[in-house]
Every structure is written in C-alpha cells, then in structure tokens.
Amino acid sequence: MKSIKRLSLFLGAFLIFCSFTIEADKSYIGKWKGKDKGDIGFLTLTKDRYATFEFDGEIMGGKSYNHQGITAALKYRVNTKKDPYRIDFIIWDKKKAIEVGKLRGILKMNSNDEMQMAINFSGSNNRPTDFLIDSITFLRSN
C-alpha cells in the first residue's frame, strides 16, 4: 500500500513539473517584429504550428499561400531539447500532401519578449551552429 502511495505522489509531482516545463518551452509562440539589414519584418508562429513571414506588406506562409506555383502551407517544428533550440520551417504541398522544402535554423529565447534566430536560407541541409552570421533579433509584437 505504501508503494502505491509513493508512486501516486511521484506521478502527481511529475505531471505538475511537466505542465510548467511544457508551458515555458512554448514561449516562442506569437507575433514577432524583427529588423534584418535595415528592413523591418514580422514572423508569426501559431499554436497549431504554422509560420508566417511578412516583409514590405508581402506575406509568405501560413495555412495557405502560393509557393512557386503550388498551393502550400508553411509549418514549423521546434526542438527545445537542444541548446540552442532547433527550428525547421517546412514548406508543405497541400495538394500532394508532401514536404517540398525545409529551412533549418536555431533560436534562443533571450527573454519572454525577445527571441534571437539564425536561419540557413542557402537551400543546403546545414543548420547554423551559432548566432554570429545572419542572426535576427525579434521583439514580441502585439
């Protein structure tokens, strides 16, 4: 009987701990304003894992957009078990239901309202390893 009580207490404590950890790991969700080489743009990461980039009034991504003649969606995936976090932006062909491209990057939460990101836009499968080259700092935008 004592072992069942101990197991119950352990599981209860574990679930409470995990609920706080999961919430903290999702602090990157939201709308972000960034400045890249003098241009101001926005990045939105939704709870349902869609990403939208907006520069100069042009929008790329989200649940449905035109990507080189195909109807696509831009999804994202974050691995918070790595330091810095890893982020992948996945271009998804909605008609064929297949991945047609991926941008690999890293991100770091400097605070709840500041995020730093580096993304490989070259088309190769390499992921940036640090924030020294082409890093963008985003501030939370409401």
N, C-alpha and C positions, 0 to 999 in steps of 0.2 A: 504494500500500500504506500509506503514511504517513497519507493522508486517512482510510482505513478505520479505522486505529488511533485516530486523533484522534476520529472520530465515535463509535467504541465507547466511548472514555473519557468523552466528553461525555454520551452516553446513560446510561452507568453512573452518573456523578455526578448527573445529572438525576433518575434514578429513586431514588437514595438520598435526595436532597434532598426529593423529593416524598413519600417514605414518612414522613419526620419531620414534614413540614408537615401531611399529612392526619391523622396521629395527634393533633397539637396542636389541630387545628380541631374535634375531636370531644370536647373536654373537658367540654362541656355535658351529655353523656350520663350518666344516673344518676338517683338519687333525691335530691330537694332539699326542704329544710324552710324555709318562709317565714312571715313574720308580716305580715298585712295588716289595718290598723285594729284591732289587738289580737287578731285571730283567727289561730290557727296552722293552716297547711295544708301539704300536700305536693304536689309536682309530680314526676312520673317521666317521663323521656324515654328511650326504649329505643333500642337499636342499630337495630332494624327500623322506626324512625320512628313509633312510637305514643306518644301522650302521655296521661297520666292525672292528673287533679286530684283531690285528696281534702281535703275540709273537713268538720269535725264528723262524721266517720265516713261521710259520703256520698261516693261515688266517681262521677266523671264522666269518661268517656273510655275509652281503651284499645282493645283489638281488637273489643269488642262491648259496647254499652250502649244503653239506651233514651233516645232524644233526641226529645222531643215526639211520642211515639207511633211512631217509626220505629226500626228496629234500625240503629244507626250505629256507626262507628268514629271515633276522634279521632286523626288523624295530624298530624305536624308536619313543617315544612321549614325549614331554616336556611340563610341565605346568608351565608357567612363572608367573602365578598369585599367586603362593605360594612362601614363603621365608623360606628356600632356595628353588630354583626351584626343581620340582619333575621330574624325568626321568624314563621311563619304557622302557626296551629293550624287544621286543615282538618277540618270535620265531613263525614263521608262516609256516604251512604246505602248500606248494604251490599246491599240487595235490588236497587235500581235502578242501583247502581254509578255514582253521580254525587255531585258535591260539592253540599252543601246549605247550607253556611255557612263563613265564614272569620273568624278573629280575627287581626288584624295587630299585630305588636309588634316591639320591639327588645330585644336583650340584649347584655350586656357581661360578660366573664369578668374579675372583679377579681383572682382567683387560681384555682388548681385547685379550691379548696373554697368559693369564693364567687362567686355569679352575681347580677347585677342585671338586672331585666327590667321593661319597661313595655309594657302591652297595651291596645289600644283595645277596650273592651267595649261601646261605644255602638252597634255594628251598622253604623257607616259604614265606608267603604273607606279612611279615613285611617289612617296609621301614625304613632305617636308619633315625634317627632323628637329628644326628649331624655328625661332621667330625672327631670325636675323635678316632674311631676304623676303621681300614682298609680304610683310606682315601688315595686317589691318587691325586697328583697334576700333571696336564698336561700342557705342554707348546705348543703353536701353532707351528706346523711343516710345512714348505713349501715344 
